[in-house]
């Protein structure tokens, strides 16, 4: 067999997202939700119900990479935000590629709605993506909530971090998290504080999971920075 040509090309996939609003038809915040590994927009919306009591636009985006592991029924697939092969360079490249995809969705919907500020919320794998998106697109983001994840500050220079220090940051984390160590996220939050961020971390008696208390803490955090309940 003679190989005539070999190379690489790219392809696109269709990824669902859902935008709706709660409260009055007035200019108001946009909250973007990035689910955890193996989830989809339907089950993450169910978990995030307390946030829907805030007067805001709500944008749920599904991860672009299908996770077919341990799936028993078609139509209930979980999804992921990036591909990771153990190499940091590939990891950052994947985060950037997906951030471009998220930015494209936001740019499109901003043609149709009047937004006063933007919050990005991510859980677990979605928190990694949310953190990277917020710091790399710092001009667009006002609030960042990281639940059971870690902000990859090593992906950014000190200069880039300081450009993003207007962002209000909340991290919530389980004290018994054996997937993403609490101390690692605490270190990241301290680094943000040293770069001028209003950043705080709240820990709970929990493992690597999204708990009602974490969600309640996130809602209260947004209320303190001017998000209003219906």
Secondary structure, DSSP 8 states (H G I E B T S, - for coil): ----------------EEEEEES-SSSEEEEEEE--TTB-HHHHHHHTGGGGGBSEEEEEE--SEEE-TT--STT--EEES----S-HHHHHHHHHHHHHHHHHHHHHHTTTS-EEEEEEEEETHHHHHHHHHHHHTTTT-SEEEEES----GGGS-HHHHHHTTTSEEEEEEETT-SSS-HHHHHHHHHHHHHTT-EEEEEEES--SS--HHHHHHHHHHHHHTT--B-
